């Protein structure tokens, strides 16, 4: 059975790797394969092919519920219900909207932004909105969170924003008695009222409702470095703990009651399952809770029917049910981490952990899971917490046996005895603050984390097999070979440019600009994208994750071209995460805390046989902020690259006058995102690029790149790519040739929007 389930899941996983879904011929091949497998009784192959077919049908259903391209950018009136708890930030409220009434073509589920709302919307409320919609699309960069995948998994068929011209109407308020979403919103609001100034309010909400929007970036970083992020996601650990406590309590009470017509373990199993169901409902039936609930339900139903089901078979049934309900679950890192962790624990308990002392078993479990999960953690996050076994040894019992019972008791009391609830929650807050203090000390240790490049699928497979070999029973021959199978994980460095070569990546930061340049031993960032509010900027969302992906932990230089938000907005978080050796900008006064210098024509430096030269501005006296942009030229024997910021025709003319033929470059980043006030004919002829990269957001409100500018590029025979349509674009200047990698084209899957040319 286990093998058949694994083959089915493998089939589902294989389909998720496709850049496009199979057409009619591909579907015919799959169906024919089913017939052949049945005829030849190849049951394992049949399970794999059925997995492909099941995932294909599910994917087609999801894709059919997307906004048609012809309707993109149009305005619609929609009615429906707000389901999850809205995320509130400084300038906007974001929420998912389940549509019940709308024009044809509008998907059943939307993700909407409401900017500066006069009334805060609540989960469970029924509204009428006028919205402008677009197809699900996000920034596409290697090493970054794939937002489009997240939207696809969540069933979001379109994103958009609410137009205030037609006043939004609240049709029906939320009713906690008849709506799970409204009930969760009510609990969320009562927690805020009960603990308005608590340092750990976000953690309490995470542990009770699975809502982590109030957790700070510092808290996330601390949990990540200590390997305790899983404690803040309601999953198997939490569900198992609550159901186990209820099982033990009810069994003891029933035994003492003297009622023997029903076995105590059967009554306890029913109550334990109900408790798990209630806790999962509090978490909004998130995917991790679904997995835990299904697995627990299989075990409890077997107990009620007095049938023995092995732990491995229970895990296999849960795996099958989860993947059948949602084939897209295999796209989640949490899916693999949770099932693999439980599987390796079962395997280890059966084969090794025979000690009668609970504390020894606990120590072994922490060691086993930390070591066994390392390959998957490197694959998904390129980072492993070295101190995770110690941190979890402290944090797991602290959270499990003290904090969670207090938090849940506080939530129960908050409806009937608010004063008592405040007292209990205050104690939980104190316990959480103590835990946070301890974890923060551990996170500050210099060896807290270990980073590696993302391993190849082969290295990942060998690492996983190595974990099973290491955890094999004593006496198993060659257990030490498991360590050897881990070694490929450590020898997987991402190749970079050599001496005299240049690698440039124009990142997809929406309507903004950010460029990462690498030579053999040095790295530079030119601009950092925009900042949207206190919790969202492109420096932390895109630039830093991409640098982590490249394993760049030190920047040699940062250039901030000028002071517009779409260029400087993400700089604060970038510079907070990394301190460069050189920081220059045309607006150093806006970067005073970071000791920026003024960038001025004449500045230059050499790295690894590559010359970097600032060509503009000539002085601080610039009438136009855009024309004051730092213009940087990168020169090597392989070619030249010109980074232009937001310069317009006046600055372009001055550059032509000052440098003449020296402006000639193989590659140019389009000035001012391709606006009609830039890319003059004279400037283009002088630079004479082979390739122009346009840093313009997809369907941006400015209409960049302007059609006249694009026509000008085409008339001069210049090849061009727009980052908003292509995703991040990486160029490598090597051997007098330019190698181009377009992220959407090369890394995109069937749910991603593809370039249209």
N, C-alpha and C positions, 0 to 999 in steps of 0.2 A: 504493500500500500504506500509506504513512504516513498519508494522509488517512483511510482506512478504519479504521486503528487508533485514531486520534484520535477519530473518531466513536463507536467502540465504548466508549472510555474515557469520553467525554462522557455517553453513555447510562448507564453505571455511576454516574457522579458525580451525574447528575440524580436517580436513585432515592434516593441517600443524603441528599438535601435534604428528603425528604417527612416530614411529621409523623406520618403513618400509612401503612402499606403498602396498596396498592390491594386492594379487595375483589373478589368474583367479576366484577362489571361492569367494573371497571378492568382485570382480567386479560383479559377477553374483548376489550376495546378494544385492548390491546397485541398479542394474538395476531392480531386482524383486521388491525392495522397491518403485521404481518410478511407476511401474505398479500398485501396490497395492494402493498407495496414489492417483493415478488418478482414479482408480475404486471406491474408497471410498470417493473421493472428499476431501481429507485431504490436503488442499492447503498449509497450513503452513508447514506441514511435507514434502510435495513435494518440497517446496522452499528450505528447509534444505538439502534434499537428492540431489537435483539438484546442490546445492552449492558444496557438496562433489564431485559429478561427474565432475563438471566443473573444480574444482581445481585439481582433479586426472588427467584429460586429459592434463591440462596445465603442471603439474609436470612431467608427462611421456614425454611430448615434450621437456621440458628443460633437463631432465636427458639423453635423447637420443642424445643430442648435447654436450656430454662430451668426453674427450679423453679416448679411451678404455685402460683398464689396461695393455693390451699386448704391447701397444705403448709407455708406460711411460718410460721416460729417453732416448728416441730416438731423433735423429736430423732430422729436416724437413726444406725444403725451402718453404717459404710462401710469398704471395703477398697480399697486402691489404692497407687499409686506416686507418690512425690514427684519431680517432674520438673526444674524449674529449681532453681538453687541458692537455698536459703531466705535470706530477708532477716532478719538478727538485729538487734534493737534492745534497749533497756534492759529493757523489761518483757515483750516478746513475740518470737515468731518467726512470720514470715508466709511462706507458701509456696503454690504451686499444686499441686493434688492430682488426679491422673488416676484416676478411679474405675474399678475393675474388677468390684466386687461391692457391690450396695446394694439397698435397697428400690425398688419401682417409683416413678417420679416424680423420683428423684434424678438431677440432670444428670451428664454424663460428666466434667465438669471443674469443680473447686471452688477457691475461694481461701479458705484457712483461716488463722486466728490461733490460736496456742498460747501462752497467757499463763503466764509463769514456768515453763517446762518444766524438768523434772528432768534430761532428756537432750535434747541438741540433735539435732533430726532432720537428716538429710543427703539430698541429691539422690540418687535411684536406690534408696532404701530402700522396702520394701513394708510398709505399716502397716495396722493395724485401729484406727479411731477411732470414738468416739461424738461426734457433732457436732450442734450446733443451727444450722439454716440459715435464710437469708432470701434473697429475690430480689435480683438485682444492683441496688444503689442507692447513690448517692453524693450529696454536696453539689452543688447546682445553682446556680451563680452566674455572671452575665455576666462574661466576661473571665478566668474560671478554667479550669483543666484539667477537662475533662469526664470524671470518673472512670467514669461509666456507659458512656461510649463506649469507654474503655480496656478495661473488662471485656468489653464486647461484642466488640471486635476480638480480644481474647485468647481468646475462646471460653469465658469463665467463665459458667456457668449459675446459680451461687449462691455466696454468701459466708457465712461463719459462723465459729464458734470451737469448739475442742475442749473437751469437758466432762471434767473430771478424775475425776468420780464413778465413771465406768467407765474403769479404767486403760487407757491406750493400749498397744497391743501391737505390737512390732516383729516382723513375721513373717519377713522376709527382708532381710538386710543388702545394701548396694550392692556391686556387682561391676564394677569399672572395665573389665574385659575384655569385658563383654557389654552395657553400658549407657552411652550417650553422656552422660546426665545424671550418672551416677556417676563417669565419667572426668573430667568437668569439675569436679565437686566435689572429686575427688582432687587435681587441679592447683591448685584454689583453696586448699585446705588446706595443700598443700606450699609455696605462695607465702607464706602467712601464717607458716608455721614458719620459712621461710628468711629472711624479711625482717620480723620482728615489730615492729620499731621504725622502719621506713623511713617517711619523710615522704610518699613518693610510692607507697606500696603500693597504694592505691586506683587510681592512674593506671596502674600496671603491670598490675593485674587488668583494667582497662578495655581496655587495648591488646592483651591476650592472650586474654581470655575474654569481653570485652564486658560484664563485671560491674562496675557503677559504684556499688554500694551503699556502699563505703567512701570515696568522694570526698566532701569536705566542702562545705558551702554556700559557703564563701569561694572554694574552687577553681572551683565552678560559676559563681559571679558573675564571677570573673576571666576565665574562658573566654568567657562571654557578652559581656562588655564588649569583649573583643579579637576577637570573631568567630571563635574557634578551637574552638568546641564540637564541630564535626564531627570534629576530630582524636581525640576520646575515644569516638567511635562507630565500631566496625569496619564500614567501608562500602567503596565503590568504590575510594577512595584506597588503603586498606590492602590490599584483595584484589588490586588491580592491581599494587601495589608488590611484594608477595610473589611473585605469579605471574610478573611481569616479571623479577625477579631469578633465579628458578628457570629460566625459559625461556632467559635469557642464559647462565647457568652450564652447563646441560645441553647447549645447542647447542655451546658451546666445547669441552666434554669430548668430545662425540660426533664433532666434526670431527677432533679430535686422535687419536681412537681408530682412525681409518682404516676404519671399517665404513661402507660406502656402499650396502649393500643397502636400507637404510631412510634416507630423507632426514633430516638433522639437525633441520630445523625441525619435522618430524612427531613425532619423539621428544621434542623440547623442548616442543611443544604439549601432548603427553600428560602429561608431568611437571608442566608449569605448571598444567594443569587439576586434576590430583590435589592439588597444593599449595594451590590456591584452595579446593578441596573440604575439605581438612583444616583450613585456617584458618577456613572458614565453620563447620565442625563445632565447633571450639573456641569460637566465638562463639554456639553454640547455634542456628545457622541463623536468626538474627534477621532481620527483614524487610530492613534495609539490605544485609546480606550476601547474602540471596537475590537481590535485584536485581542486585548486582554479579556474583554467580556465574552467573546466567542469561545476562547480557550477555557475560561472558567465554566461557561455554560456546558461545554462538552463534558468536562470533568464531573460537574455536579449532577448532570442528567444520568451519567453512568453510575454515579453513587446512588441516585434515587432508584434506578432500575436494578441495583445490586449486581452490576457487571463490572468486571475489571477491564480497564482500558489503560494500556501502558502510557507512560509520559510521552514517549516519542510519537506514538500514534495520536495522542491528544494534540500534540503540537502540529502534526501533519494535517489533522482534520481542521484545526483552526487556520492553518496556512491556506488550505484549499478553499474554505468558506470565505476568508477575507479576499482572496484573489478573484474568486467567482463574483462576489458582490461588487468589487471594484478592481478591475485589472490594472488600473493606473496606480494602485498602491505600490507596485514594484518600482515606481520612479522615486519613491521616498527613501532617503537615507535612513530614517527612523524605522521603516519597515524591515530593512536588512539587519540593522543593528539590534533591534529588539528580538526578532526571531532567531538570529544567530546567537545572541547572548543566552537566550533561554535554551536553545539546542545544545550549546557547548556546556552549559551548567548540567543539563540532564545527562549528557555524555560523560562528564567528569564525575558526577555523583554516582553513576552506575559503575564506573570503572575504577575510581580512585578514592573518593572521599568516604572512607569506611570508619573514620574515627567517631567514637561515641561522644566526644566533647564538641559542643556546639561552637565554641569560640574558635576551635581549630578548623572546623568546617567553614565558618564564616571567613576566616583568613584565606583559606584555599580558594573559596569562591571568588573573592576579590582579586586574588592573584591570577586565577584562571581567566576570568572575564577580561581583565585589563590587558593581559597578554594576547588572548585570542582575538579581541576586537581591534588590536593595533593595525592589522592590514586594512580592514574596512575603514578605520578612522583616517589612515593615510590616504586612502583612495578618495574618500568623500571630502575631507577637510584639510589634507596635507599637514596634519598636526596631531600629536598625541601628548596627553598630559602624563608626564613621568611620575608625578605625585598623586595620580588618580587613586591608586590602591589605598594609600594612607588617607587621603581626603574622604573617600567613600566609606572607609572603615569608621570614620568619625561621623560623617554627615548622614549616612543612610539610617543608622539607628536613631540619631538625634531627630531627624525629620520624621521617620516612620513612627516612632513610639512616643514622641513628645509633641512635635509641632503639628502634624496632621490631625491627631485627635483633638488638640486644642482648637485648631482652625475650624474643623467640622462642628465641634460642639458650639463654638461661637456663632456659626452660621445658623444652627438650629435655634439657639437662644435669641438671635437677633429679632425674631418675629414675635416672641412671647415675653421676653424679659430683656429689653435693650440694655439696661444697666449691667446686668450680669454678663451679657454678651460682650460689652465693652471691657469689663474686667478680664474675661477669659482671653479676648483677642489682644488685650494689652500684654498679658503674660506671653502669648504666642509671639507678639512683636518683640518682646525682650529676648526670648529664646532665639528668634531669628537673627536679631542684631548680634547676639553672642556668636552664633554660627558664622555670620558674615565676617565678623572681626577675625575669627580664627582662619577661615578660608582665605581672606585677603592677605593674611600673613604668609600662608602657604603659597599663594599666587605670586608673591613678591620674590620668592626664591629664584636665584639665577638659572637653576636647572629645571624649572617647573614644567616647561614644555619642550618638545623635540619636534622639529619641522623637517619635512622631506618633500621632494617633488611628487606629484601624483604618479603612483606606480602604474605600469602597464597592466592590462587584463591578465597577462601571463604571470607577472610578478604577484598580482593580487591572488590568483588561484593558488600559486605555490605557497604564499603566506598562509592562506586558509588551511590548506592541506597540512602545512607545518604545525599549525595550532592543534589539529586533530592528532597528529603523530605525537606531539609533546604531551597531550592529555591522555594518551593511551594507557592501559593498565600496566602496572609494574610487571616486568618480565617480557613486555612487548619488545621484540628485537629492533635495535636501531632507533630508539626514541630520540637520541641526541641529534639524529638527522633533521628533526623538526627545526632546530636552531638554524641549520644550514639552509633550510627552505625559506627562512625569513630574510636571508642576505640580499636577494634580488631587490627587496624593497629599498635598501640603502644605496643601491647603485643604479639610480634612475634619474640622474640629473638632466634637466631640460637643456638641450644644446643651445648655445648662444652664438653671437657673432665672433669671428676671429679678429686678429690684429688687422687694422685698416678697413674693417667691415662695419656697417651700420645697420641696426635693426630699429625700425620705427613702427609704433602702433598708434594709430588714431583711434582712441577709445570712443565707444558709443555712449555719450553722456546726454543724449537728447539735444535740445537746442542750446548748445554750448561748445566748449572746446577743452580737450585734454589730450596730450600727446606724451607717450613714454618712449624715450630714446635710449638704446643700449649700444655700447661698444664692447670690446672684449672684456674689460674689467671695470667699467663705469656705467652709471645710470643717471638719466636726467628726466625730469617731468616739466613739461611746458603747459601751464595752465591746469586748472583743477575742476572745471565745470561749475555748475550753479549750486546755490543753497536755496532750499524751498521754505524751510521753517526750522525750528529748533531741533527737530529730530530727523531731518531728511536733507542730505546734501550729497553731491556726486563724489566728493573727496572720500567719504567713508563708504558710500554705496558701491562705487565703481573703481576708483583709482587705487585705494589701499588693497582691496581684494585682488586686483590684478597684479599688484606688486608682490603680494603674498603668493599668488599663483606662480610667478616667476622666481620665487625664493629670493627676492630682493629685500634685504633687511636694512640696507643703508643707501640713502640717496646722496650722490655727489653734488648735484645741483638741482635747483628748482627755479624756473623762470615764470613769473606771473606777468603776462604781457601788459595788462592795464586793469582798470578798476571796475569794469562792468561785472555784474553779478554772475553772468554765465561763464566768466573766465576766472574770477577770484573767489566765487562763493564757496567752493569746496576746499580752499587753501587752508583754512583754519584747522580742519580735521586732518588734512594731509600732513601739515607741519606738526600737529600735535602727535601724530603717529610716527613721524620720522623727522629727524633734524638734519637738514642737508648741510654739506660743507660750504656751499655757496647758494645764496638766495638773492636774486636780483629782480627788480620790477620797475616799471615806469611810475608806480604809485607806492613807493616804500613807506610813505606816511600811513598807509592803510595796513601795513604789516609790521608796525613798530614792535610788538612783543617778540617778533621773530628775528629782529636785527637785519632787516632787508637793506640792500644797497640799491642805488639808482642804476638802472641799466642804460648804457649810453654807447653810441657808436664808437668803435675803437677797442672795446673790450674783446678779448679773445683768449682761448686756452686750447691746449692739445691733450687729447686722450687716446692712447693706443693707436697712434698714427692717424687720428681723425681730428680735424680742426673745427672749433666752434667759434663763430665771430658774430658779435652784435653789430648790425648795420644801421639801426635806428632805434630810438630818436637821437637826433643830433644834439638836442638840448632840452631843458625842462620847459622851455617856452613853446607850448603847443596849444593852438586854439581849439582843436578838436580832440577829445579824449581818445577816440578811436585811432586817430592819426598818431597818437603818442605811444601806440603799442610797441613793445619790444619786438623787433624783427631779428630773427636768428637764422644764420646760414651755417649748415653743417657740410663740411667738405672732406672728401677722401678720394683716393685714387679710383674708387668704384663709381663716384658720382657726387652730386650735390643735392641737398634738400633745403628748401626755403620755408621757414615758419613765419607767417605774416601777421598773426593776431587779427585785429579788426581794422587794419589800415584801409583807407579809402583813396580816391583818385588823387587827392592833393599829396598825400604821403608817397603814393606810388610814383608820381611825377618827380618828387624830390629824390627818391631812390634811383630812378633812371638817370637823373642828372648827376648824382654823386658817384655812382658806381659803374654805369654803362654795362659793358660786357661782363663785368664781374658778377652781375646778377644771374647770369645763365645757370640754370639748375635743372637736374633731371626730374625732380619731384617738387611740387609746391602744394602747401596747404592753402586752399582757396581763401583769399582775403575776405574778411567780414562775412563768412558763411555763404558766400556767393551772392551778396546783395548787388543791386544794380548800381550802387554808388562806388563799386570797386571793380577789380579785374578789368581795368581799362585796356583798350587795344594796344596802346603803346607799351604798357607794362608787360602784357602777355608776350608781345613780340621780343622784348628785351630779355625776359626770363627764359622764354622758349622751352617750357617743360614738356617732357614726354607724358607725364601723368599728373593730374590734379586730384587731390582728395578734398571733398567738400564736407566740412563739419556742420551739417544741418540736420536738425531733428525731423523725424518722419511727420509729414503733414503739419509742419509748424505754422503758427498763426501769422508769421511774417511772409510766408510764401517763398522762403529760401530753399534752394537756389533760384534766383530769378530766371525766367525763361530766356530773357535777352542775354544773360551771362552764359547760360548753358549753350545757347546758339553760337555765341562768340567762341566758346571752347571748341565746339564741333567744327566751325568754319576754319579754325586754325589747325585742325587735325589733332587736337589734344584729347587723349583718353582721360576719362574722369569717372570717379566713383563717389557716391553719396553715402556717408556713414549711416544715416538714418534708415536707409534701405538695405545696406549691406551688413550692418553690424560692425563691430570693430574690424579695422583693416590693418594688417601687418605687412610691412615691406622689409625685405632684406636686400641690401646692396652688397653683392658679392660677385667677384669675377666679371666686372663690367656688365652685369645683368641685374635686373630688378625682379625678385620673386614676390608675388602678391598672394596673400592668404585672406580670403573674405569669409568672415566668421559664419554668417548665416548660410552661405553656400556650402561650406565645408563641415560645419558642426551642427547645422540645423536638423531637427527631426520633423516628423510629419505634421506636428501641431504648430510648428514655427512658420511665420510668414516668410516667404522667400523673395529674393530680389526679382524685380520684374524685367530685368534685362541682363 
